[in-house]
Amino acid sequence: MIYILFFLVGFGLSISGGISIILYLNFIPAGLTFIDYLAVIQSKVECYFFLAGIVIMGIAVQKISLFSVK
């Protein structure tokens, strides 16, 4: 049951991080290059939520599948 909660937390983190990454794409038409865009994303903490959420969801799915196969 706790792994379902971890999955939902990971899902929420990945959604918020993904939305932040998409929102920062608006800097490219403003004159930034793609390398500058990557530097901006690297400096923002909320963009790391996407990777953290994917990792948490992956761990939760592996643990849930271990319990469901008996």
The first five atom37 places (N, CA, C, CB, O) and aatype in JSON, in Angstrom:
{
  "aatype": [12, 9, 18, 9, 10, 13, 13, 10, 19, 7, 13, 7, 10, 15, 9, 15, 7, 7, 9, 15, 9, 9, 10, 18, 10, 2, 13, 9, 14, 0, 7, 10, 16, 13, 9, 3, 18, 10, 0, 19, 9, 5, 15, 11, 19, 6, 4, 18, 13, 13, 10, 0, 7, 9, 19, 9, 12, 7, 9, 0, 19, 5, 11, 9, 15, 10, 13, 15, 19, 11],
  "atom_mask": [
    [1, 1, 1, 1, 1],
    [1, 1, 1, 1, 1],
    [1, 1, 1, 1, 1],
    [1, 1, 1, 1, 1],
    [1, 1, 1, 1, 1],
    [1, 1, 1, 1, 1],
    [1, 1, 1, 1, 1],
    [1, 1, 1, 1, 1],
    [1, 1, 1, 1, 1],
    [1, 1, 1, 0, 1],
    [1, 1, 1, 1, 1],
    [1, 1, 1, 0, 1],
    [1, 1, 1, 1, 1],
    [1, 1, 1, 1, 1],
    [1, 1, 1, 1, 1],
    [1, 1, 1, 1, 1],
    [1, 1, 1, 0, 1],
    [1, 1, 1, 0, 1],
    [1, 1, 1, 1, 1],
    [1, 1, 1, 1, 1],
    [1, 1, 1, 1, 1],
    [1, 1, 1, 1, 1],
    [1, 1, 1, 1, 1],
    [1, 1, 1, 1, 1],
    [1, 1, 1, 1, 1],
    [1, 1, 1, 1, 1],
    [1, 1, 1, 1, 1],
    [1, 1, 1, 1, 1],
    [1, 1, 1, 1, 1],
    [1, 1, 1, 1, 1],
    [1, 1, 1, 0, 1],
    [1, 1, 1, 1, 1],
    [1, 1, 1, 1, 1],
    [1, 1, 1, 1, 1],
    [1, 1, 1, 1, 1],
    [1, 1, 1, 1, 1],
    [1, 1, 1, 1, 1],
    [1, 1, 1, 1, 1],
    [1, 1, 1, 1, 1],
    [1, 1, 1, 1, 1],
    [1, 1, 1, 1, 1],
    [1, 1, 1, 1, 1],
    [1, 1, 1, 1, 1],
    [1, 1, 1, 1, 1],
    [1, 1, 1, 1, 1],
    [1, 1, 1, 1, 1],
    [1, 1, 1, 1, 1],
    [1, 1, 1, 1, 1],
    [1, 1, 1, 1, 1],
    [1, 1, 1, 1, 1],
    [1, 1, 1, 1, 1],
    [1, 1, 1, 1, 1],
    [1, 1, 1, 0, 1],
    [1, 1, 1, 1, 1],
    [1, 1, 1, 1, 1],
    [1, 1, 1, 1, 1],
    [1, 1, 1, 1, 1],
    [1, 1, 1, 0, 1],
    [1, 1, 1, 1, 1],
    [1, 1, 1, 1, 1],
    [1, 1, 1, 1, 1],
    [1, 1, 1, 1, 1],
    [1, 1, 1, 1, 1],
    [1, 1, 1, 1, 1],
    [1, 1, 1, 1, 1],
    [1, 1, 1, 1, 1],
    [1, 1, 1, 1, 1],
    [1, 1, 1, 1, 1],
    [1, 1, 1, 1, 1],
    [1, 1, 1, 1, 1]
  ],
  "atom_positions": [
    [[0.82, -1.2, 0.0], [0.0, 0.0, 0.0], [0.87, 1.26, 0.0], [-0.94, 0.0, 1.21], [0.52, 2.27, -0.63]],
    [[1.98, 1.2, 0.7], [2.86, 2.37, 0.77], [3.5, 2.65, -0.58], [3.94, 2.16, 1.84], [3.83, 3.79, -0.89]],
    [[3.69, 1.6, -1.38], [4.32, 1.79, -2.69], [3.38, 2.49, -3.67], [4.76, 0.44, -3.26], [3.84, 3.18, -4.58]],
    [[2.1, 2.33, -3.47], [1.14, 3.08, -4.3], [1.23, 4.56, -3.97], [-0.31, 2.56, -4.08], [1.15, 5.4, -4.86]],
    [[1.41, 4.88, -2.69], [1.6, 6.27, -2.3], [2.9, 6.82, -2.89], [1.62, 6.4, -0.76], [2.93, 7.96, -3.37]],
    [[3.97, 6.02, -2.86], [5.23, 6.45, -3.48], [5.06, 6.69, -4.97], [6.33, 5.4, -3.24], [5.61, 7.64, -5.53]],
    [[4.29, 5.81, -5.62], [4.04, 6.0, -7.05], [3.32, 7.32, -7.31], [3.21, 4.83, -7.6], [3.68, 8.05, -8.23]],
    [[2.31, 7.62, -6.5], [1.56, 8.86, -6.69], [2.41, 10.1, -6.41], [0.32, 8.87, -5.8], [2.29, 11.11, -7.1]],
    [[3.27, 10.01, -5.39], [4.18, 11.13, -5.11], [5.15, 11.32, -6.26], [4.95, 10.89, -3.78], [5.4, 12.45, -6.69]],
    [[5.7, 10.22, -6.78], [6.59, 10.3, -7.93], [5.9, 10.85, -9.15], [0.0, 0.0, 0.0], [6.49, 11.61, -9.92]],
    [[4.65, 10.47, -9.34], [3.88, 10.99, -10.47], [3.69, 12.5, -10.35], [2.51, 10.29, -10.56], [3.85, 13.23, -11.33]],
    [[3.36, 12.95, -9.16], [3.18, 14.38, -8.94], [4.47, 15.16, -9.16], [0.0, 0.0, 0.0], [4.45, 16.24, -9.76]],
    [[5.58, 14.62, -8.68], [6.87, 15.29, -8.88], [7.24, 15.34, -10.36], [7.96, 14.57, -8.1], [7.72, 16.36, -10.85]],
    [[7.01, 14.24, -11.06], [7.37, 14.23, -12.48], [6.48, 15.18, -13.29], [7.27, 12.81, -13.05], [6.94, 15.79, -14.25]],
    [[5.23, 15.31, -12.91], [4.34, 16.24, -13.59], [4.78, 17.68, -13.35], [2.88, 16.05, -13.12], [4.86, 18.48, -14.28]],
    [[5.08, 18.02, -12.1], [5.48, 19.4, -11.82], [6.83, 19.73, -12.46], [5.56, 19.64, -10.3], [7.02, 20.84, -12.94]],
    [[7.75, 18.79, -12.46], [9.03, 19.02, -13.12], [8.9, 19.11, -14.63], [0.0, 0.0, 0.0], [9.56, 19.94, -15.26]],
    [[8.07, 18.26, -15.2], [7.86, 18.3, -16.65], [7.2, 19.58, -17.11], [0.0, 0.0, 0.0], [7.55, 20.12, -18.16]],
    [[6.25, 20.07, -16.32], [5.61, 21.33, -16.67], [6.62, 22.48, -16.58], [4.41, 21.61, -15.74], [6.59, 23.39, -17.41]],
    [[7.5, 22.43, -15.6], [8.53, 23.48, -15.49], [9.46, 23.46, -16.68], [9.33, 23.31, -14.2], [9.84, 24.51, -17.2]],
    [[9.84, 22.26, -17.12], [10.72, 22.15, -18.28], [10.03, 22.7, -19.53], [11.14, 20.67, -18.51], [10.65, 23.4, -20.33]],
    [[8.76, 22.39, -19.68], [8.01, 22.9, -20.84], [7.85, 24.41, -20.76], [6.63, 22.22, -20.93], [7.95, 25.1, -21.78]],
    [[7.61, 24.94, -19.57], [7.45, 26.39, -19.43], [8.74, 27.13, -19.76], [7.0, 26.74, -18.02], [8.69, 28.22, -20.33]],
    [[9.89, 26.56, -19.41], [11.16, 27.21, -19.72], [11.49, 27.15, -21.21], [12.28, 26.57, -18.91], [12.42, 27.81, -21.65]],
    [[10.74, 26.37, -21.98], [10.93, 26.39, -23.43], [10.58, 27.75, -24.04], [10.09, 25.3, -24.09], [10.99, 28.06, -25.15]],
    [[9.82, 28.55, -23.31], [9.47, 29.89, -23.8], [10.67, 30.81, -23.87], [8.4, 30.5, -22.91], [10.58, 31.88, -24.48]],
    [[11.79, 30.44, -23.26], [13.0, 31.26, -23.35], [13.65, 31.16, -24.71], [13.99, 30.85, -22.27], [14.38, 32.07, -25.11]],
    [[13.41, 30.07, -25.44], [14.06, 29.89, -26.73], [13.6, 30.94, -27.75], [13.78, 28.47, -27.27], [14.45, 31.51, -28.43]],
    [[12.3, 31.22, -27.89], [11.91, 32.29, -28.83], [12.38, 33.68, -28.39], [10.41, 32.31, -29.0], [12.41, 34.61, -29.19]],
    [[12.73, 33.82, -27.12], [13.18, 35.12, -26.61], [14.63, 35.4, -26.97], [13.0, 35.19, -25.11], [15.14, 36.47, -26.64]],
    [[15.3, 34.47, -27.62], [16.65, 34.72, -28.08], [17.72, 33.82, -27.49], [0.0, 0.0, 0.0], [18.89, 33.95, -27.84]],
    [[17.35, 32.91, -26.6], [18.33, 31.98, -26.05], [18.58, 30.84, -27.02], [17.87, 31.44, -24.69], [17.69, 30.43, -27.75]],
    [[19.79, 30.34, -27.01], [20.1, 29.16, -27.81], [19.71, 27.92, -27.01], [21.61, 29.12, -28.21], [19.35, 28.01, -25.84]],
    [[19.79, 26.77, -27.66], [19.43, 25.53, -26.97], [20.41, 25.23, -25.85], [19.38, 24.36, -27.96], [20.02, 24.69, -24.81]],
    [[21.67, 25.57, -26.03], [22.68, 25.36, -24.98], [22.38, 26.26, -23.78], [24.11, 25.65, -25.52], [22.51, 25.83, -22.64]],
    [[21.97, 27.5, -24.04], [21.57, 28.39, -22.94], [20.33, 27.86, -22.23], [21.31, 29.81, -23.48], [20.22, 27.96, -21.01]],
    [[19.41, 27.3, -23.0], [18.2, 26.7, -22.41], [18.57, 25.55, -21.47], [17.26, 26.19, -23.52], [18.02, 25.44, -20.38]],
    [[19.5, 24.7, -21.9], [19.94, 23.6, -21.04], [20.63, 24.11, -19.78], [20.87, 22.67, -21.8], [20.49, 23.52, -18.71]],
    [[21.38, 25.21, -19.9], [22.02, 25.81, -18.73], [20.99, 26.36, -17.76], [22.99, 26.92, -19.16], [21.17, 26.25, -16.54]],
    [[19.92, 26.95, -18.28], [18.86, 27.47, -17.41], [18.17, 26.32, -16.69], [17.83, 28.29, -18.22], [17.91, 26.4, -15.49]],
    [[17.86, 25.26, -17.41], [17.2, 24.11, -16.8], [18.09, 23.48, -15.72], [16.84, 23.06, -17.87], [17.6, 23.05, -14.68]],
    [[19.38, 23.43, -16.0], [20.31, 22.83, -15.04], [20.38, 23.64, -13.75], [21.7, 22.71, -15.66], [20.66, 23.08, -12.69]],
    [[20.14, 24.93, -13.82], [20.25, 25.78, -12.63], [18.95, 25.84, -11.82], [20.65, 27.18, -13.04], [18.96, 26.36, -10.71]],
    [[17.85, 25.33, -12.34], [16.57, 25.39, -11.65], [16.29, 24.08, -10.91], [15.43, 25.7, -12.64], [16.37, 23.0, -11.5]],
    [[15.97, 24.19, -9.63], [15.74, 23.0, -8.8], [14.47, 22.28, -9.21], [15.67, 23.39, -7.32], [14.42, 21.05, -9.19]],
    [[13.44, 23.03, -9.58], [12.16, 22.39, -9.88], [12.22, 21.51, -11.12], [11.09, 23.44, -10.06], [11.35, 20.66, -11.32]],
    [[13.22, 21.69, -11.96], [13.37, 20.83, -13.14], [13.92, 19.45, -12.76], [14.28, 21.49, -14.17], [13.72, 18.48, -13.49]],
    [[14.61, 19.37, -11.63], [15.1, 18.08, -11.16], [13.98, 17.22, -10.58], [16.19, 18.29, -10.11], [14.16, 16.01, -10.41]],
    [[12.83, 17.82, -10.28], [11.7, 17.05, -9.79], [11.25, 16.02, -10.82], [10.54, 17.97, -9.43], [10.75, 14.96, -10.47]],
    [[11.43, 16.34, -12.1], [11.04, 15.41, -13.16], [11.84, 14.11, -13.05], [11.25, 16.05, -14.55], [11.26, 13.02, -13.07]],
    [[13.15, 14.23, -12.93], [13.99, 13.03, -12.82], [13.74, 12.28, -11.52], [15.47, 13.4, -12.93], [13.69, 11.05, -11.5]],
    [[13.58, 13.03, -10.43], [13.32, 12.38, -9.14], [11.99, 11.63, -9.18], [13.31, 13.43, -8.01], [11.89, 10.53, -8.64]],
    [[10.98, 12.21, -9.79], [9.68, 11.55, -9.9], [9.74, 10.29, -10.73], [0.0, 0.0, 0.0], [9.12, 9.29, -10.39]],
    [[10.5, 10.33, -11.83], [10.64, 9.13, -12.67], [11.33, 8.02, -11.9], [11.44, 9.46, -13.96], [10.93, 6.86, -12.0]],
    [[12.36, 8.36, -11.13], [13.08, 7.35, -10.35], [12.17, 6.77, -9.27], [14.35, 7.96, -9.7], [12.14, 5.55, -9.09]],
    [[11.44, 7.62, -8.56], [10.55, 7.14, -7.5], [9.46, 6.25, -8.08], [9.92, 8.32, -6.74], [9.13, 5.21, -7.5]],
    [[8.89, 6.64, -9.21], [7.86, 5.81, -9.84], [8.44, 4.47, -10.29], [7.24, 6.53, -11.04], [7.79, 3.44, -10.15]],
    [[9.64, 4.47, -10.83], [10.27, 3.22, -11.27], [10.49, 2.26, -10.12], [0.0, 0.0, 0.0], [10.23, 1.07, -10.24]],
    [[10.97, 2.78, -9.0], [11.19, 1.94, -7.82], [9.86, 1.41, -7.3], [11.92, 2.72, -6.71], [9.76, 0.24, -6.94]],
    [[8.84, 2.26, -7.25], [7.54, 1.84, -6.75], [6.92, 0.77, -7.65], [6.59, 3.03, -6.64], [6.32, -0.18, -7.14]],
    [[7.06, 0.9, -8.96], [6.49, -0.09, -9.87], [7.21, -1.42, -9.71], [6.59, 0.39, -11.34], [6.56, -2.47, -9.76]],
    [[8.51, -1.4, -9.51], [9.24, -2.66, -9.31], [8.81, -3.33, -8.02], [10.75, -2.4, -9.29], [8.65, -4.55, -7.98]],
    [[8.63, -2.56, -6.96], [8.21, -3.14, -5.68], [6.77, -3.65, -5.75], [8.35, -2.11, -4.55], [6.45, -4.69, -5.18]],
    [[5.89, -2.93, -6.44], [4.5, -3.37, -6.58], [4.44, -4.66, -7.38], [3.64, -2.27, -7.25], [3.66, -5.56, -7.05]],
    [[5.26, -4.76, -8.43], [5.22, -5.98, -9.24], [5.78, -7.17, -8.48], [6.01, -5.77, -10.53], [5.38, -8.31, -8.74]],
    [[6.68, -6.94, -7.53], [7.18, -8.04, -6.72], [6.09, -8.58, -5.8], [8.38, -7.59, -5.89], [6.02, -9.79, -5.57]],
    [[5.24, -7.69, -5.27], [4.18, -8.13, -4.38], [3.01, -8.76, -5.13], [3.7, -6.98, -3.56], [2.33, -9.62, -4.58]],
    [[2.76, -8.35, -6.36], [1.61, -8.87, -7.09], [1.89, -10.24, -7.69], [1.21, -7.9, -8.18], [0.94, -10.99, -7.95]],
    [[3.15, -10.6, -7.93], [3.5, -11.9, -8.5], [3.89, -12.82, -7.35], [4.66, -11.78, -9.55], [5.01, -12.77, -6.85]],
    [[2.94, -13.66, -6.94], [3.21, -14.59, -5.83], [2.84, -15.98, -6.21], [2.47, -14.18, -4.57], [3.0, -16.9, -5.41]]
  ]
}
